[in-house]
Amino acid sequence: MIDINEIGATAFVIASIRALEPEKPTPLFADPYARWFTNDRARTAAEQMDAAFPPSTTMVRIRTRYFNRFVERGIEDGASQVVLVGGGFDMRAHHYRDRDAAFFEVDQKAVLEFKRATLGRNGIEQPPSLFANYLEADIPGGLADIGFDPAAPTLMVWEGNTMYLPPESIMPFLNRLAGAISSFRIAFDYFSVDLQSREFDTEEDRQRLEGVERAMGASFPTGFPDLTVFETEAPFRVAESGSFAGLAEEYGLGKMVAGYPEDWRETLKLYRYCVLEKG
């Protein structure tokens, strides 16, 4: 079974990619906190990830912008709570602290303790947080203990997690959420390929993905070639889905992505986003 601790280790790499955003010709977001969570080892891993498949770091940038928009629009549409699930060093609770919504975080104890200490040194308070392996804990109950209202309209950001998780653990986790929370939308990223059996259309796709795995120091055991599984094995409706590369034009990176070799563009179609809705 894959150890969820792999996800925590990747948080430093993702922060390193976000920390470079101000240097980009077309910045997609502002994250002045990201530099607090990077180090030489993480920066080297980010460079290796970029070398293995250059569009991979571009997709991290686009996904960050996408999940920011998910939170912004969700709050505008009436969500009063936002839960960051396995968010690592996600700082959206602070980016959107002036919005009319309460933020909560769920992640491993080691990750959140490090984050809390880092924020404390910089005079910032961590939002209410549940220290837990979310695949095993009673997340709705634990959140309720720290002020979460299971009857209030809620957004959940589940960024950068699904591909690392044991496939058999995902539906039970989602069903536990759905059984206890009245109305919520959960957004996540995923690979639309059967990673469980490592079935790729081309050997080049396999090599590129495995190069990113090596750079991240983690494996990707799970993908979803068919999203209807979330509607047949859990009580959700697929409210939104698409490829991150498909957002490039909207985000001002259309020429960059269009300039990638054709086989790269085909590989990028495998990396996608999804929003599930319950209630």
Salt bridges, closest charged atoms under 4 A:
GLU21 OE1 - ARG61 NE 2.69
ASP31 OD2 - ARG18 NE 2.85
ASP31 OD1 - HIS95 NE2 3.46
ASP40 OD1 - ARG43 NH2 2.51
ASP90 OD2 - ARG92 NH1 2.57
GLU105 OE1 - LYS115 NZ 2.89
GLU113 OE2 - LYS109 NZ 3.86
GLU159 OE2 - ARG63 NE 3.00
GLU159 OE1 - ARG92 NH1 2.86
ASP189 OD2 - ARG63 NH1 3.16
GLU203 OE1 - ARG206 NE 3.43
ASP205 OD1 - ARG208 NH2 3.29
GLU210 OE2 - ARG198 NH1 3.78
GLU213 OE2 - ARG198 NH2 2.85
GLU250 OE2 - ARG69 NH1 2.61
ASP263 OD2 - ARG208 NH1 3.05
GLU266 OE2 - LYS269 NZ 2.88
GLU277 OE2 - ARG185 NH1 2.97
GLU277 OE1 - ARG237 NH2 2.39
